[in-house]
Amino acid sequence: MAVFGAIAALTFAAPAHADDDALGPTAQQDCTALSWPQPLPNAVGRQLEEIVNDDSFWICLNIAAIAPDGHDVMDDNSGFTQSWRITNQSPQSGTPVAENQTITLNVAQ
């Protein structure tokens, strides 16, 4: 279920709270505070769940995780219930990317 929460965070904006200052900045505020474009880190060899759960940089991007059969695992339950290793990424690491840019990660089990 932890992967589901992280993926949901990629799709939906954080809810507004009356006491936002007490909660600290939202993920969107953290992204907006960065100077864009940013160089894309290398994700090849990492687990997809590491990217979406543990790396705050990636939440600023629009991730498409394409399985060998061509479907985007971010759009179905397999992204939540199965472990996927990143085998390729586009654009390549080091490429300057904009906030919310679509990044394609090829994944395999």
Kinemage of the C-alpha trace (Angstrom):
@kinemage 1
@onewidth
@group {chain A} dominant
@subgroup {mainchain}
@vectorlist {calphas} color= white
{ca met a 1} P 0.000 0.000 0.000
{ca ala a 2} L 2.966 2.364 0.445
{ca val a 3} L 3.491 2.432 -3.310
{ca phe a 4} L -0.185 3.349 -3.818
{ca gly a 5} L 0.179 6.380 -1.545
{ca ala a 6} L 3.248 7.592 -3.383
{ca ile a 7} L 1.661 7.098 -6.775
{ca ala a 8} L -1.450 8.914 -5.631
{ca ala a 9} L 0.793 11.774 -4.540
{ca leu a 10} L 2.168 11.948 -8.085
{ca thr a 11} L -1.336 12.321 -9.468
{ca phe a 12} L -3.209 14.449 -6.971
{ca ala a 13} L -2.302 17.759 -5.401
{ca ala a 14} L -1.914 17.796 -1.644
{ca pro a 15} L -5.081 18.976 0.140
{ca ala a 16} L -5.213 22.526 1.432
{ca his a 17} L -5.009 22.876 5.198
{ca ala a 18} L -5.767 25.878 7.362
{ca asp a 19} L -2.495 25.292 9.198
{ca asp a 20} L -0.200 24.630 6.215
{ca asp a 21} L 2.651 26.505 7.896
{ca ala a 22} L 2.560 24.100 10.847
{ca leu a 23} L 2.671 21.089 8.514
{ca gly a 24} L 5.618 22.382 6.516
{ca pro a 25} L 5.797 22.779 2.747
{ca thr a 26} L 3.789 20.521 0.470
{ca ala a 27} L 5.466 18.409 -2.205
{ca gln a 28} L 4.253 20.906 -4.820
{ca gln a 29} L 5.780 23.796 -2.865
{ca asp a 30} L 9.072 21.884 -2.650
{ca cys a 31} L 8.991 21.353 -6.434
{ca thr a 32} L 8.119 24.954 -7.187
{ca ala a 33} L 10.953 26.148 -4.939
{ca leu a 34} L 13.546 24.351 -7.094
{ca ser a 35} L 15.243 26.162 -9.949
{ca trp a 36} L 14.138 24.438 -13.166
{ca pro a 37} L 15.363 22.855 -15.345
{ca gln a 38} L 17.175 20.284 -13.189
{ca pro a 39} L 19.518 17.509 -14.395
{ca leu a 40} L 17.710 14.174 -14.452
{ca pro a 41} L 19.251 11.621 -12.064
{ca asn a 42} L 20.054 8.096 -13.209
{ca ala a 43} L 17.212 5.714 -12.363
{ca val a 44} L 18.405 2.670 -14.320
{ca gly a 45} L 18.847 -0.344 -12.055
{ca arg a 46} L 16.690 1.087 -9.260
{ca gln a 47} L 13.330 -0.255 -8.170
{ca leu a 48} L 10.352 1.808 -9.327
{ca glu a 49} L 8.977 1.882 -5.785
{ca glu a 50} L 12.227 3.507 -4.586
{ca ile a 51} L 11.683 6.306 -7.079
{ca val a 52} L 8.059 6.986 -6.202
{ca asn a 53} L 8.358 6.433 -2.444
{ca asp a 54} L 11.793 7.598 -1.391
{ca asp a 55} L 13.058 10.197 -3.816
{ca ser a 56} L 11.372 13.590 -3.531
{ca phe a 57} L 12.855 14.842 -6.825
{ca trp a 58} L 10.808 12.383 -8.878
{ca ile a 59} L 7.496 13.601 -7.441
{ca cys a 60} L 8.087 16.824 -9.401
{ca leu a 61} L 7.953 14.901 -12.684
{ca asn a 62} L 5.292 13.065 -14.655
{ca ile a 63} L 6.456 9.430 -14.657
{ca ala a 64} L 5.392 6.876 -17.252
{ca ala a 65} L 6.620 3.398 -16.290
{ca ile a 66} L 6.314 1.148 -19.329
{ca ala a 67} L 6.247 -2.640 -18.878
{ca pro a 68} L 7.530 -5.066 -21.544
{ca asp a 69} L 3.944 -5.552 -22.819
{ca gly a 70} L 3.664 -1.800 -23.447
{ca his a 71} L 1.299 -0.789 -20.659
{ca asp a 72} L 2.037 1.959 -18.135
{ca val a 73} L 2.212 0.314 -14.705
{ca met a 74} L 1.523 3.699 -13.112
{ca asp a 75} L -2.021 3.403 -14.520
{ca asp a 76} L -2.996 0.022 -13.076
{ca asn a 77} L -2.774 -2.164 -10.001
{ca ser a 78} L 0.447 -3.854 -11.097
{ca gly a 79} L 2.263 -0.634 -10.229
{ca phe a 80} L 0.955 -1.029 -6.701
{ca thr a 81} L 1.274 -4.774 -6.209
{ca gln a 82} L 4.355 -5.866 -8.138
{ca ser a 83} L 8.017 -4.980 -7.947
{ca trp a 84} L 9.453 -3.344 -11.073
{ca arg a 85} L 13.135 -2.682 -11.866
{ca ile a 86} L 13.952 0.265 -14.124
{ca thr a 87} L 15.826 -0.943 -17.223
{ca asn a 88} L 15.996 2.259 -19.281
{ca gln a 89} L 14.982 5.892 -19.023
{ca ser a 90} L 14.195 8.676 -21.441
{ca pro a 91} L 15.520 11.270 -21.432
{ca gln a 92} L 18.914 9.974 -20.312
{ca ser a 93} L 20.440 10.905 -16.960
{ca gly a 94} L 22.022 14.328 -16.875
{ca thr a 95} L 19.514 15.808 -19.331
{ca pro a 96} L 18.007 19.070 -18.036
{ca val a 97} L 14.275 18.528 -17.407
{ca ala a 98} L 11.433 20.872 -16.524
{ca glu a 99} L 9.072 20.509 -13.587
{ca asn a 100} L 6.176 18.183 -14.545
{ca gln a 101} L 8.024 16.950 -17.655
{ca thr a 102} L 7.093 13.423 -18.708
{ca ile a 103} L 9.878 10.950 -18.012
{ca thr a 104} L 9.569 7.469 -19.510
{ca leu a 105} L 10.979 4.635 -17.458
{ca asn a 106} L 11.068 1.162 -18.998
{ca val a 107} L 10.514 -1.439 -16.294
{ca ala a 108} L 10.707 -5.208 -15.951
{ca gln a 109} L 10.056 -7.663 -13.151
